[in-house]
């Protein structure tokens, strides 16, 4: 499905992803309309001022409200479900609120999409959903399973798939804005110097999502092939020579991230730039994605055992592309 001439709804559309996704598809894909659903009218106003385009429609609403979702989805061709409670410490401190948004909200999106007859729904997951050690990751794991299983009772009229990827350079939840703020003091705080993470830019994440919308057949989890980077190399790129203060791993934090587990490996197919995890459900037809290659049964995709590593020069090039802080704060 091309997005040209289509109506697209983005839940949580005023976040970092939603802003960039809307900007790119309006410029490169010629949709008929983009509907933004979010709870914050101030962020909607700021987005409206930044992206002055008559094709954008703004809906105040919450994924906890199924009726509002249904109303927003009437006539929609594609839903990208990006709304979530994402901050790990906030989810740990407010677990019931995280469940209401990330799990109940996911169920509401599924029900509303089926009832409204939306052809395609793509859910944005996270590496933290793999072997989760915090509540945020656990809620995303449950949401993944809800979206995969939704294909078994949608009758094929609505298909559901997931995208799972890692940390986004410069997003509000990224450690990079924190390091940029701290470097003026000459001391950067690190939870553990052994830590590694997957990285991609917001632009790369959006383009991967738009590719997946066209490829999806329902039930698969798409995973891009991402490079890793050591946290100490990130610091050396951002603030060479700065003092590092180790503060200890926070509750719910991992040393390394995972995108594919050994348990998933028998259902994984590898392509040139991405993997898919096929579902364990009768609706899935093997070979839907063509000539994907099987991986070894003990295959794992982890940030510390990766074949691809981001160099300091590559990270700096990414930082030069994104506006994280005002220019005066970058110097």
N, C-alpha and C positions, 0 to 999 in steps of 0.2 A: 504494500500500500504506500503510494506516494502521499506526502502531506499537502501537495498542491490542491487547493480548492477545498480542503477538509476543515472541519471545526475541531479544535484541540482544546481539551480542558487540562489544566495543571493544578492539582491540589497542593497547597503550600507554595503557591506560585510566586510569592513575594520574597522567598528566600534566595540564597546565592545561586542555587541551581535554576530556580524558576526564572529569575531575571535573565541569566545568560541564555537559557533555553529559548525563552520568548524572543530575545534579541536575535538569535541565530536563525530560528525558523521563519521569523518575519522577513529577514533579509535574504535567506537562501532557499526557502521552501514554498513560499507563496501560499500560506494557508488562507482559507476564507475568513476565519476568526480564531482568536486565542482567548479562552476564558480563564481568568485567574481567580481561584477560590482560596481565600485566606481569612484569618480572624482579625488582622491588624489594619485598620483603615489608614493609619499614618503611613505604613509601608506601602499600601496601595497608592496613596497620594504621591509618595516619593517616586514610585515606579512609573506612575502616570506622567509625572513631570519629566522623568528621564527618557521614557520611551513614548514619545508623542505619536501614536499611531491609532487610527480610527478602527482598526481591526481587533484591538484589545478590548475585552469586556471584563469588568471587575465585579466579582461576587463576594460580598461579605458572608462568611459562613464557616462552619467547623465540621471536620470529618466525623465528629461525634454525633452529628445531626443527619440521619439518613434521609429524611424528607427534603432537607435543603440540598443534599447531594443529588438526589433524584431530579429536583427542579433544575439544578445547574447542568445536569447531563442530558437533558432533553435535546435531541438532535445532534449530539456530539458523535464524532467518528473515532476519536482516540482520546483516552484518558492516560495521563502520566501522573502516578500517585507518588508525590514527593513529600507530602505533609508528614511530619513526625516530630515527636519530642526527642531531640537528638543529643542534648548535653548529658554526658554520663553522670556527673555528680548530681545534677537536678533529678535525673530519673532514679538514682539510688535513694535520694532523700524524699521523693514524691512517687513511690512505686505505683500506687493506684492510678494516679494521673497519667503516668506513662502507659499503663495498660489500657486506659480508656482511649487514649489517642492512637497508640501504635498498634494495638490488637483490635479493640472494638471499632476503631476508625477504619482499619483495613477491612473488617467484615462489612461495615456500612458501605464502603466504596464498592465492594464486590456485589452486594445486594442491589444497590442503586444502579450499577452499570448493567446488570442482567435485566432488571426491571425496565430500564430506559432503552435497552437494545443497543448498547454501545458495541461496535464491532471489536475494538482492541483496547486492552488495558495493560499497561506496563508499570510494574512496581519497582521502586528504587530501594534496594537493600544495601547492605554494608558488610565489609569483612568482619565486623564485630558479631555478626549473626552466626559465624562459624565457630563451633566449640565455645559458646559464649561464656564469659566470666563475669559479666555485669548485666543488669536488668535491661538496659537499652538493647544489647545484643540479643538477649533472650526474647524480647518482644519482637525484634526484627526476624528472628528465626521462626517464631510462630506465624508472623505475617507472611513470610515466604511460603510456608506450608499451606496457609489458607489460600493464597493466590494460585499455587500450583493445583491444589485440589478443586478449586472453583471450576476448572475445566470439565470436571466429571459431572457437574450438574447444571451447566449453562446451556446444554443442548447444542453446542457448537455455534450458537448465534453470537456469543461473546467469548473471545479467547483471552486468556490471562498468561502473562509471562513475567519474569523477574530479571533485573540487572543487579549484579553484586560487584561492587568495586571498593577501592580503598580511599585513603586520605586525599583530599583535594587541595592543591597548593593555593593558599591565600583565602580559603573559605573561612567563614566565621568560627568554625570549630577547629581550625587548623592551629598547630603550635607555632607556625611561622609568624603570624601577626604578633604573638606574645614575644617571640625572640626579637622582632624588630623594635618593639617598645622597650625591651630590657637592654638593648645594646648601648643605648645612650648612657646607661649607668655602668657599663663595662662588666656586669655580672649577669650571666644567664642561668636560670634554674632548670635543672634536668632531673627527671625522676630516676633514671638509670642510664648510665653511659653505654650499656650494651644494646640499647633499644634499636630496633629497625622498624621501618614502615614502608608500605607500598605508597607510591605517589603518582598522581596524574593532575593535569591542569583542568580547570573548570571547562575550558573550551573542548578539551579532549573528552571529558565526561559527557558533555552535551552531544557531541558528534557521535559518540558510541551509542548513546540512547536513541538518537534518530536513526542510526543504522539498524539497531535492534527492532525498532518499530516496523521497519520494512521487512526484516527477516523472520520475525516471530510467527510461530504456528500454534503456540499455546502449550504451556506446561514446562517449558525449558527455563533454566537459569543461565543467563549470559554473563560471562566473566572475561573482562579484557586482560590481555597479557601486559602486565604493568612492571616497571622497574622498581627496585627497592633502594632505600638509602639509609645509612646509619645516622642516628640523631647527632652524633659528634661531627659528622661531615656536614650536616645541615648548619650546625653552629659555626663551623670553620668557614663556610660560605658566607653566612650572614654577618658574623662578627669575628673575623679572624683575630686570634690572640686574646679573646675575651676570657675572663675567669668563669669557670663552670662550677656552679654550686649544686651538688647532688642532694635532693630533698626526699628521695624514696618513692617507690611506686605507690600510686594512689589506689584506693579501693576500686576494683573493677577494671584495672588497667593491665594489659599484657606486655611482656617484653617484646614479642614478635607477633605479627598478624598472619592470619590464614585466609586464603580465598577458596581453596579446595581441600577437602579432607581425604584421607586414604579410604574411608568408608564410601565416599562418593565416586572414587576413581573408576570402578567398573561401569559407571553410567556416564562417564565423561568422554566427550569427543573434542579433539583438538583441531583448530583451524589456524590459518596463518597469523591472525592477530587476536584471536580470542578462543575461549573454550565455551562449551555448553554442558550443563549437567542435565541429562535427560530424566524425566520423572518416572517414578515406579507406579504407573497407573495404566489401566487398560486402554484409555483414550489415546495414548501416545503411539505413533506409528514410526518405528525405526526407519532411519533414512530420510526423514523429513528435511534434513539440512544438507543432504548431498554427501560429498566425499570427505566427511570428517574422519580423522584418524583416532583410533583408540589409544589410550595411555596405559602404562603399566598398572597393574592392580594395586600396587603400593604407592602410586603417585600422590604427591602432595604439592600444593602451591603455597609456599610460605615465604614471608618477607626476608628471613635470614638464610634460606636455602634457594635463593632465586638465581637464575642464570643471567639476569639482566639487572645492572646497577646504574643508578643515576649518578653522573659525575657532578662535581661542584660547578663546572662550567655550564652543564645542562640545567641544573637547578637555577643558576643565576640568570640564564636565558629565560626560563619560565617566570622568574620574579620580575624581570624587566617587562614582561608582557601583561602582567596583572596589576591593577590598582588596589593595593592592600591598605596603604595609608597615604595621606597627603604627601606630596613630594618633600616638604620640609621635614617630615618625620622619618624619611628614608635616609637622610644624609647623616 
